[in-house]
Amino acid sequence: MLRRMSASFTPDWFADLPLFRPGAAARVVIIDNQVLSYRLLDGRSDALFNFLFQDPRLVLQIGGQTIDESLHSVAVDDKGTEPDRRGRPVRVGPEIYRPGLPVALHRRMWEQQGALLAQGKLFLARAMSPAQRLVFDVLAPMIEACCGRRVGPKDARVVADALARRIPLFSLDNRLREGLAVGLLNPALAQELRRMGLDGFAARLFVG
């Protein structure tokens, strides 16, 4: 059962979050895999993380990319490349993957996510409306292309998911924040966000 907390600690940004569902009492925020790992694998328990994971007024939401990262973790065992004479990578074989987490940690992630789901604290959002899917499909590759090396394809999908759903994103990844700030200066991405009516929301996407 979800432990009740006193409302003595409430971050300033909480009041600006949307309701989880129309008429619901709880609000919702999207989190990334790093935040999940800090809590479920590392046991982070400062006031902010206790608020995130224990306060019944807040529902944590993860999209498809974070679900895949956290529950189907993999790591590259062999990149399948070798350097040429100039040190540039040349493909010589396929990438080979292995489980990204040791078995015990992988089991802990599954079990603790399951507990949060059972408590109604965590919501797995795979489905999108057709309108949300259209926004996501356009923005994900644009964000990756416009934000530079700070934002890879996985992070771009997390950001695009939050934008498509118009739900703020709680992340402690400074590279991601800096990368999106750079991307928002790109004329093509800025124009597309304006066309979608998301430019103002994108500028204040991150909370925390």
N, C-alpha and C positions, 0 to 999 in steps of 0.2 A: 504493500500500500504506500502511496505517495506521502512522505512525511510533511506535515504542516509546518510552515515557517511563520515566524512573526513578520509583519510587513515593515519592520524597522529599516531594512535595506531594500530600496527600490531605485534602480538607475534612472537617470533623468529621461532617457530615451524610451522607457517603457510605455508612457502615456501616448506616444506617437505611433505605436504599433497598431496594425489593423486587428479587428476581431478575428478569431480563428474561424468562426462561422457566423452568419447573420443571427443576431439574437443571443450569441454565446457570451458567457462571462469572461472567458479566457481570451488573451491576445496571442498572436503568433509571430515567430521570428524564424528565419531560415538560418541554419548553422552549417559549417563545412566539416569535412572529415577531421581536420586538425583539432577543432573544438571537441568533437566526439572523443577523439583519442586522448586528449589531455585529461578528460574526465574518466572515461571508461577503462583506459589502459594505465594512465599515470596517476589516477586518483586525485586530481587537482580539486581542492576544496576550500578555496578562498571565498570571500563573501559573494563575489560576482558569480562564480561558478556554482555555488550553492543556490543562488537565486535562479540561475538558468535551469538547473536540473532538479530543483526541489519545490520551487514556488508553484502552487496550483493555479495561479493566475496566468501562467505562461505555457504555451504549447511550443515545442521545438519541432521544426519541420525540416526534412531533408528530401532532396530530389533524386532523380535517377542516378546522376553521377556520384553523389556522396553515398548512396545506397551501395552502388557497385564497389566503390573504393573501400568501404568499411566492412562489407560482408563478403566480398569476393576479392580480398586483397592479393595482389600479385606484385612481383618485382622482376626486373630484368636480370637474368642470370648470364646471358651472353648476348651482346648487342648485334652480333653477326657482322661486324665490320672490322677492318684492319686499316691502319694508316698507310697512305701511299708515300712516295718519296718526299712529298712536300708536307706530310703530316695530316693530309686531309683524309677523312674516313671514306673507305670504299666498301661497298656491300659485298661480302663474300659468303653470306649464308643468312638464314632466317634468324630473327630474334627468338631467343629461348627464354621462357618464363618459368618462375618457380613461385611457390607461395610466399607472399610478402611478409607474413607474420609467423613467428613460431606457433606451433600447434596450440600451446596453452593460451597464448594471447589471442589467437584467432577465436578460440572457444569462448574466452571471456568477452570478446566483442559481441559475438552472437548472443550469448546468454544475457548480458546486461542490456543490449538493445531490446531483446525480447521482454525483459522486465519493464523497461520504459514504455514499450508498446502496450503491454498489459495494463499499465497504470494510466494510459491515456496521455502520457507526458510527451511521447514522441510520435510523430505522424510521418509515415512514408508516402510521399506524393509522387507517384510515377505518372499517373494520368494527367493529361492537359486537355483543355478545351481546344477546339480547332483554331480559335483566335490566338490562344496562348502558344500553341505549337507553331503557328506561322511566325510569331515574333521570335520565338526561341530559335527556329531554324535559320532565320535571317541574321540574328544578332550573334549567335555563338561563333561562327567563323569570322565575322567582322571584328569582334572583340579580340579574338586570338591574333588576327592580322594587325590590328591597330595598336595594341598595348605593348608590343615589344616582348623581350625575353622574360619579363617578370610574370607574364600570364601565359601559361601553356594551355593546351586544348582542354584539359580536365577542369582547370580553374575557369576557363572561358565559359564552359557549360554550366558551372555553378552560378556564375554571375548572370548569364543569360536566363537561367531558370528563375532567379530572383526577380529579374526585370520583367520577364513575361508574366509572372504571377503578381507583380507589384507588392512584394513582401520584402521588407528590409532584411539585410544579411548581416549576421553577427560573425565576424572573423577577426582573428588576431594576426593574420598574415599580412605583414607590412608590405611585402613585395607585391601582393595582390592589390592592396589599396593604392600603392604608388603606380602600379601598372595601369589600373583603371583610370587614375587621374591623368596619366599620359594619353591614354586612349581617347578620353573625352575631348582632348584638344585636336584630335584628328578631324578634319573637315567632313570626311565621308561618314564617319561614325556619328559625329555630332548632328549632321543633317538627317541621318536615318532615325536617330532618337527623337529629334524634333518632329519628324513626320509621324512617328508613333505616339507622340505626346508623352514621351518618357524622359525627356532631357532634364527636367527639374528633379524627377525621382532618381535618376541615375546619379545626379550630383550629390545626393544625400543617401545613397544606397546603404552604406555601411553604418552600423551602430556598434557601440561598445568602445 
